[in-house]
Each structure stands twice: as C-alpha cells, then as structure tokens.
Amino acid sequence: MTMNFSRLSCVFPVCGLLLAGCRTGAHSPTFDVLGSYFPAWVVCIVIGLALTFITRQILIGLKVDAHLRPVSLVYLCLIIFYAMSTWLLFFQQ
C-alpha cells in the first residue's frame, strides 16, 4: 500500500499546530486566594463580568441599552473583550 505524499505532507504541520501549546517548563499563572489557588483565567472572567456590569449600568443611565440588539450577544462580546483585555494587560509574557 502506497501513501499519498499530499496526505503525508499535511500530517506534520497539523501535529505541530496541535502540540504548539505543550511547552515544557511552562506553567499557568495562578492566584493564592485564602489558601486556595485559582487559575488566572478565572480572575480575568470575573473582572470581565464586573466591567460588563458597570458598562451595562452606564449604558442604562445614558438610555442606550434599549437600542442594543441582540442584547445577549452584545453583553457576551463585552465580557469576552474585557476578559481578554485583562489577560493581555496583566499576563502578557
């Protein structure tokens, strides 16, 4: 049985992409909160939720909230934006 070179040439780049995040010696940033360690991404999501809640209150005060459609998608995107911005701001290595 012969192997097609086009299939074989795709295997190695795909394996390289799948293993790109597996580095030796790397660790995920954690926070010590009352003796328990929390991953940094949890902290980023909590900060994203808090900032989205503050943004929502500001938008309600400015009476812009009624014009946002679809509301759930807008706030989900805000949570993601704030969480990723927090990660880039504090954990960029």
C-alpha positions in Angstrom: 0.0 0.0 0.0 1.5 3.3 -1.0 0.9 6.5 0.9 -0.1 9.7 -0.9 2.6 12.4 -0.4 0.0 15.2 -0.2 -1.7 13.5 2.8 1.7 12.8 4.5 2.8 16.4 4.0 -0.3 17.6 5.9 0.2 15.4 8.9 3.4 17.0 10.2 2.1 20.7 10.2 -1.2 19.6 11.8 0.7 17.8 14.6 2.9 20.8 15.0 -0.1 23.1 15.5 -1.7 20.7 17.9 1.4 20.5 20.1 2.2 24.2 19.9 0.8 24.9 23.3 2.6 22.0 25.0 5.8 23.6 26.2 8.0 22.1 28.9 8.7 24.3 31.9 5.6 26.5 31.2 3.1 27.0 33.9 -0.3 28.7 34.1 -0.4 31.8 36.2 -2.3 31.3 39.5 -3.5 33.4 42.4 -3.5 32.5 46.0 -6.9 33.4 47.4 -7.3 32.4 51.1 -5.0 29.5 50.7 -6.6 28.2 47.5 -5.0 28.6 44.1 -7.2 29.9 41.3 -6.1 30.0 37.6 -5.6 33.5 36.2 -8.3 32.9 33.5 -10.9 32.7 36.2 -9.8 36.0 37.6 -9.9 37.5 34.1 -13.5 36.3 33.6 -14.7 37.7 36.9 -13.1 41.0 36.1 -14.7 40.9 32.6 -18.1 40.2 34.3 -17.7 43.1 36.7 -16.6 45.5 34.0 -19.5 44.4 31.8 -22.0 45.0 34.6 -20.5 48.5 35.1 -20.7 49.2 31.4 -24.4 48.0 31.4 -25.2 50.4 34.2 -23.6 53.3 32.3 -25.5 52.3 29.1 -28.8 52.2 31.0 -28.1 55.6 32.5 -27.4 57.0 29.1 -30.6 55.3 27.8 -28.6 53.5 25.1 -29.4 50.0 26.4 -32.8 50.0 24.7 -31.2 50.3 21.3 -28.8 47.4 21.6 -29.9 44.4 19.6 -29.3 41.4 20.2 -28.7 42.3 23.8 -27.3 38.9 24.9 -24.8 38.9 22.1 -23.6 42.5 22.8 -23.0 41.7 26.5 -21.4 38.4 25.7 -19.0 40.1 23.4 -18.3 42.7 26.1 -17.4 40.0 28.6 -15.1 38.4 26.2 -13.5 41.7 25.2 -12.9 42.7 28.9 -11.6 39.3 29.9 -9.1 39.1 27.0 -8.0 42.7 27.5 -7.4 41.9 31.2 -5.4 38.9 30.2 -3.3 40.8 27.8 -2.8 43.7 30.2 -1.7 41.7 33.2 -0.4 38.3 31.9 1.3 39.1 28.7 4.6 37.2 28.7 
